[in-house]
Amino acid sequence: MKILVTGGAGMVGSHTAEYYAKKGDEVIVLDNLMRSKLFGYNKESVEFNWNYLKQYKNIKLIKGDVRNKDDVLGALGDGVDAVIHTAGQPGVPSSVRDPREDFSINAYGTLNVLECVRNVSPDAAFVYCSTNKVYGENVDKIKLEEKDKRYVYKNIRGIPEDLGIDLTGHTPYGASKFTGDIYVQEYGHIYGMKTAAFRMSCTYGTHQYGFEDQGWVAWFVIAALLGKPITIYGDGKQVRDLLYAADLVKAFDSFIESDLKGSHVFNIGGGPENTASLLEFLDKIGKITGKKIDISYDDWRPSDQKVYISNIDKLKKILNWEPEVTVDEGVEKIVNWVLKNRGIF
């Protein structure tokens, strides 16, 4: 198979590229390497993933932007069998600071890639990395109970795909990602392409250069190991279901290899069995690393969902997929990776 991975130097993208390279497939990675610039970080970040992928002879690395038609067409070449669109502006605070750039990358960039694929490889499977933020503050209408270190849903186990997305706040990030999500669905409906929007909860893994603005799982581990202070926005009882990146890629592959046609939407995360609040996660890191973590508190961030847990029943039923890596196993992988590469942070 021939696979195009946009944003292939990012955390999800690099895991995706490596997965298919190990399978022996031909992989094209398109990335503009601008993650550090997006977050005002004065060191390289995804450049390390870019160089890491050079060990695979069946990965072709192309520096380019998903907003540039020629760059995307150049990466597609004579055509591909599948496109996994992981490229995006992933930060909520940065979308608030610069909504124009956020829209340009997440909304227009997605449309541009879709249109290029439709013209060059209309039969290719198309996977889009969407987000739970498309549901916006509708998630907070679900009744919660407050426990000692977490909030819990009162009447449901997880969020299904048919939760409403209208008439609520989203943040510019949620709005731009939902724009891409809708276009991915529409290209399946009106043009007959095989498309899937995977509405991701908290995906984490090695090769994740977490900052305070984005990638909190990696950021907490990096900060703890390097003795940096951590700010919790809110009370720390907010809960997410955590999914290790390798498990996410297996779900992508299950969709690509399936006989499904047309447009599909899947909520994906660790599900009810793989959850943690911020406070619980920090306790876990402290026990694993033996480090005392310097924690302070600040106001809640805009549209920060108190609880988001994915209902993954649809994925289990249709694609016979479920997570394999537990939260404890995943955190240990990140801790070991950061310790091995601490000089780059």
C-alpha positions as CSV (number, residue, x, y, z in Angstrom):
1,M,0.0,0.0,0.0
2,K,1.0,3.6,-0.6
3,I,0.1,5.9,2.3
4,L,0.3,9.7,2.6
5,V,0.6,11.0,6.2
6,T,0.1,14.8,6.6
7,G,1.7,16.2,9.7
8,G,3.8,13.1,9.7
9,A,6.5,14.6,12.0
10,G,3.9,15.2,14.8
11,M,3.2,12.7,17.5
12,V,0.3,10.9,15.9
13,G,1.8,11.4,12.4
14,S,5.2,9.9,13.3
15,H,3.5,6.9,15.0
16,T,1.4,6.4,11.9
17,A,4.3,6.7,9.5
18,E,6.4,4.2,11.5
19,Y,3.5,1.7,11.8
20,Y,3.1,1.5,8.0
21,A,6.8,1.6,7.4
22,K,7.2,-1.4,9.6
23,K,4.5,-3.2,7.7
24,G,6.5,-2.7,4.5
25,D,4.2,-0.1,2.9
26,E,5.4,2.9,0.9
27,V,4.9,6.0,3.1
28,I,5.0,9.7,2.2
29,V,5.3,12.2,5.0
30,L,4.3,15.8,4.5
31,D,5.0,18.3,7.2
32,N,6.0,22.0,7.4
33,L,7.8,21.5,10.8
34,M,6.1,24.6,12.4
35,R,5.0,23.1,15.7
36,S,7.5,25.0,17.8
37,K,6.7,28.3,16.0
38,L,3.0,27.8,16.6
39,F,3.6,27.6,20.3
40,G,6.3,30.2,20.6
41,Y,8.9,27.5,21.6
42,N,12.5,28.5,21.1
43,K,13.8,25.0,20.5
44,E,13.2,22.4,17.9
45,S,10.5,19.8,18.6
46,V,9.1,17.7,15.7
47,E,12.3,18.1,13.8
48,F,13.5,15.2,16.0
49,N,10.7,13.0,14.8
50,W,11.5,14.0,11.2
51,N,15.1,12.9,11.7
52,Y,14.0,9.7,13.5
53,L,11.9,8.7,10.5
54,K,14.9,8.9,8.2
55,Q,15.9,5.4,9.4
56,Y,13.1,3.9,7.3
57,K,14.1,3.6,3.6
58,N,10.4,3.3,2.6
59,I,9.5,6.6,4.1
60,K,9.7,9.7,1.8
61,L,9.9,13.0,3.7
62,I,8.6,16.1,2.0
63,K,8.7,19.5,3.7
64,G,5.5,21.3,2.7
65,D,2.2,22.8,3.9
66,V,-1.3,21.3,3.7
67,R,-2.6,24.8,2.7
68,N,-0.4,24.8,-0.4
69,K,-2.0,23.0,-3.4
70,D,1.2,22.3,-5.1
71,D,2.8,20.8,-2.0
72,V,-0.1,18.4,-1.5
73,L,-0.3,17.4,-5.1
74,G,3.5,16.9,-5.1
75,A,3.1,14.6,-2.1
76,L,0.3,12.6,-3.7
77,G,2.3,12.1,-6.9
78,D,0.6,9.6,-9.2
79,G,-1.8,8.6,-6.4
80,V,-2.0,6.8,-3.1
81,D,-4.2,4.1,-1.5
82,A,-4.9,6.0,1.7
83,V,-4.4,9.5,3.3
84,I,-4.2,9.9,7.0
85,H,-4.6,13.6,7.7
86,T,-3.0,14.3,11.1
87,A,-1.7,17.8,10.2
88,G,-3.3,20.6,12.3
89,Q,-3.1,23.4,14.7
90,P,-3.8,21.5,17.9
91,G,-3.9,24.1,20.6
92,V,-7.0,25.7,22.2
93,P,-5.2,28.7,23.7
94,S,-3.3,29.4,20.5
95,S,-6.6,29.3,18.5
96,V,-8.0,32.0,20.8
97,R,-4.8,34.1,20.3
98,D,-4.8,33.7,16.5
99,P,-8.1,32.4,15.1
100,R,-7.2,33.3,11.6
101,E,-4.1,31.0,11.6
102,D,-6.1,28.3,13.3
103,F,-8.8,28.4,10.7
104,S,-6.3,28.5,7.9
105,I,-4.6,25.3,9.0
106,N,-7.5,23.3,10.4
107,A,-10.3,24.2,8.1
108,Y,-8.8,25.4,4.8
109,G,-5.9,23.0,5.1
110,T,-8.3,20.0,5.4
111,L,-10.4,21.2,2.5
112,N,-7.3,21.7,0.4
113,V,-6.1,18.1,1.1
114,L,-9.6,16.7,0.5
115,E,-9.9,18.4,-2.9
116,C,-6.4,17.3,-4.0
117,V,-7.1,13.7,-3.0
118,R,-10.5,13.9,-4.8
119,N,-8.8,14.9,-8.0
120,V,-5.8,12.6,-7.9
121,S,-6.9,9.5,-5.8
122,P,-10.7,9.6,-5.4
123,D,-10.7,5.9,-4.4
124,A,-8.2,6.4,-1.6
125,A,-9.4,6.0,2.0
126,F,-9.3,9.3,3.9
127,V,-8.8,9.4,7.7
128,Y,-9.2,12.7,9.5
129,C,-8.0,13.4,13.0
130,S,-11.0,15.3,14.5
131,T,-11.5,16.1,18.2
132,N,-13.9,15.8,21.0
133,K,-14.0,19.6,21.0
134,V,-16.5,19.5,18.1
135,Y,-19.1,18.8,20.8
136,G,-18.1,22.0,22.6
137,E,-19.8,22.9,25.9
138,N,-22.7,20.5,25.1
139,V,-20.6,18.0,27.0
140,D,-21.0,20.0,30.1
141,K,-24.8,19.7,30.1
142,I,-24.3,16.1,31.1
143,K,-24.9,15.7,34.9
144,L,-21.8,15.1,37.0
145,E,-20.9,14.0,40.5
146,E,-17.9,15.5,42.2
147,K,-15.6,13.1,44.0
148,D,-12.4,13.7,46.0
149,K,-10.1,13.9,43.0
150,R,-12.4,13.7,39.9
151,Y,-15.7,14.4,38.4
152,V,-17.8,11.4,37.1
153,Y,-20.8,11.1,34.8
154,K,-24.0,10.4,36.6
155,N,-26.0,8.5,34.0
156,I,-23.7,7.5,31.1
157,R,-20.4,5.8,30.6
158,G,-19.1,7.8,27.7
159,I,-20.0,10.3,24.9
160,P,-21.7,8.8,21.8
161,E,-21.3,10.1,18.3
162,D,-24.8,11.5,18.2
163,L,-24.3,14.1,20.9
164,G,-25.3,17.5,19.6
165,I,-22.7,19.9,18.3
166,D,-24.9,23.1,17.6
167,L,-25.9,26.0,19.8
168,T,-23.0,26.0,22.1
169,G,-19.5,27.4,22.6
170,H,-16.6,25.6,21.0
171,T,-13.5,27.9,21.0
172,P,-12.0,28.8,17.6
173,Y,-10.1,25.5,17.7
174,G,-13.3,23.4,18.2
175,A,-15.0,25.4,15.4
176,S,-12.1,25.0,12.9
177,K,-11.7,21.3,13.6
178,F,-15.5,20.8,13.3
179,T,-15.4,22.6,9.9
180,G,-12.8,20.0,8.7
181,D,-14.9,17.3,10.2
182,I,-18.0,18.3,8.3
183,Y,-16.1,18.6,5.0
184,V,-14.7,15.1,5.5
185,Q,-18.2,13.8,6.0
186,E,-19.5,15.7,3.0
187,Y,-16.8,14.4,0.7
188,G,-18.0,10.9,1.6
189,H,-21.6,11.9,1.0
190,I,-21.5,13.9,-2.2
191,Y,-18.4,12.6,-3.9
192,G,-18.6,9.0,-2.7
193,M,-15.1,8.9,-1.1
194,K,-14.3,6.5,1.7
195,T,-13.9,8.9,4.6
196,A,-13.8,8.7,8.4
197,A,-13.6,11.5,11.0
198,F,-12.0,10.1,14.2
199,R,-13.1,12.4,17.0
200,M,-10.2,11.9,19.3
201,S,-10.1,12.3,23.1
202,C,-6.7,12.6,24.8
203,T,-4.2,10.8,22.6
204,Y,-0.6,10.6,24.0
205,G,2.6,8.7,23.3
206,T,6.3,8.9,22.8
207,H,7.6,11.5,20.3
208,Q,5.1,14.0,21.9
209,Y,6.7,17.4,22.5
210,G,4.1,18.6,25.1
211,F,3.8,22.3,25.9
212,E,1.6,23.9,28.5
213,D,-0.8,24.9,25.7
214,Q,-1.1,21.5,24.1
215,G,-0.1,17.9,24.8
216,W,-0.7,17.9,28.6
217,V,0.1,14.3,29.2
218,A,3.6,14.6,27.8
219,W,4.0,18.1,29.3
220,F,3.2,16.9,32.8
221,V,5.8,14.1,32.4
222,I,8.5,16.4,30.9
223,A,7.9,19.1,33.6
224,A,8.0,16.5,36.4
225,L,11.2,14.9,35.3
226,L,13.0,18.2,34.6
227,G,11.8,19.9,37.8
228,K,9.6,22.5,36.0
229,P,6.5,23.9,37.7
230,I,3.0,22.8,36.5
231,T,0.0,25.1,36.4
232,I,-3.4,23.4,36.6
233,Y,-6.2,25.5,35.0
234,G,-9.3,24.8,37.1
235,D,-9.4,22.4,40.1
236,G,-7.6,19.5,38.5
237,K,-10.6,17.2,38.8
238,Q,-11.3,17.3,35.1
239,V,-11.2,13.8,33.5
240,R,-10.1,12.5,30.1
241,D,-10.0,9.0,28.7
242,L,-6.4,8.4,27.5
243,L,-5.4,6.5,24.4
244,Y,-1.9,5.5,23.5
245,A,-1.0,6.6,19.9
246,A,-0.1,3.1,18.7
247,D,-3.6,2.0,19.5
248,L,-5.1,5.0,17.6
249,V,-3.1,4.0,14.5
250,K,-4.4,0.5,14.6
251,A,-8.0,1.9,14.5
252,F,-7.0,3.9,11.5
253,D,-5.7,0.8,9.8
254,S,-8.8,-1.2,10.7
255,F,-10.9,1.4,8.9
256,I,-8.6,1.6,5.8
257,E,-8.6,-2.2,5.5
258,S,-12.4,-2.5,6.0
259,D,-15.0,-2.9,3.4
260,L,-16.8,0.3,4.6
261,K,-17.8,2.8,2.0
262,G,-18.9,6.4,2.2
263,S,-18.7,8.7,5.2
264,H,-18.2,7.6,8.9
265,V,-17.7,9.2,12.3
266,F,-16.1,7.5,15.2
267,N,-15.5,8.7,18.8
268,I,-12.1,7.3,19.8
269,G,-10.2,7.3,23.1
270,G,-9.2,5.0,25.9
271,G,-12.9,4.6,26.8
272,P,-14.2,4.2,30.4
273,E,-11.5,1.7,31.3
274,N,-8.6,4.1,30.6
275,T,-9.4,7.4,32.4
276,A,-7.6,9.8,34.7
277,S,-8.2,13.2,36.2
278,L,-5.3,15.7,36.2
279,L,-4.8,15.2,39.9
280,E,-4.8,11.4,39.6
281,F,-2.4,11.6,36.7
282,L,0.0,13.8,38.6
283,D,-0.1,11.3,41.5
284,K,0.7,8.5,39.0
285,I,3.7,10.4,37.7
286,G,4.9,11.1,41.2
287,K,4.8,7.5,42.1
288,I,6.5,6.3,38.9
289,T,9.3,9.0,38.9
290,G,9.7,9.5,42.7
291,K,9.6,13.3,41.9
292,K,7.9,15.9,44.0
293,I,6.0,18.1,41.6
294,D,5.6,21.9,42.0
295,I,1.9,22.6,41.3
296,S,0.0,25.9,41.2
297,Y,-3.6,26.7,40.1
298,D,-5.2,29.3,37.8
299,D,-8.6,30.0,36.3
300,W,-10.4,27.5,34.1
301,R,-9.7,27.8,30.4
302,P,-12.4,28.6,27.9
303,S,-14.7,25.6,27.1
304,D,-12.6,23.2,29.1
305,Q,-14.9,20.2,29.5
306,K,-14.9,18.9,33.1
307,V,-15.3,15.4,31.9
308,Y,-14.8,13.8,28.5
309,I,-14.9,10.1,28.1
310,S,-15.4,8.5,24.7
311,N,-18.1,5.9,24.1
312,I,-16.1,3.5,21.9
313,D,-18.9,0.9,21.4
314,K,-19.3,1.8,17.7
315,L,-15.6,1.2,17.0
316,K,-15.7,-2.1,18.9
317,K,-18.7,-3.2,16.9
318,I,-17.9,-2.0,13.4
319,L,-14.1,-2.3,13.3
320,N,-13.6,-4.9,16.0
321,W,-11.1,-2.5,17.7
322,E,-10.3,-1.7,21.3
323,P,-7.4,-0.2,23.2
324,E,-4.5,-2.5,24.2
325,V,-2.1,-0.2,26.1
326,T,-3.2,0.6,29.6
327,V,-2.6,4.1,31.1
328,D,0.1,2.8,33.4
329,E,1.9,1.1,30.5
330,G,1.6,4.2,28.4
331,V,2.9,6.6,31.1
332,E,5.9,4.3,31.7
333,K,6.7,4.4,28.0
334,I,6.7,8.2,28.0
335,V,8.8,8.5,31.2
336,N,11.4,6.2,29.7
337,W,11.4,8.1,26.4
338,V,11.8,11.5,28.1
339,L,14.6,10.1,30.3
340,K,16.4,8.7,27.3
341,N,16.0,12.0,25.4
342,R,16.0,14.6,28.2
343,G,18.7,16.7,26.4
344,I,16.2,17.8,23.7
345,F,13.7,19.3,26.1
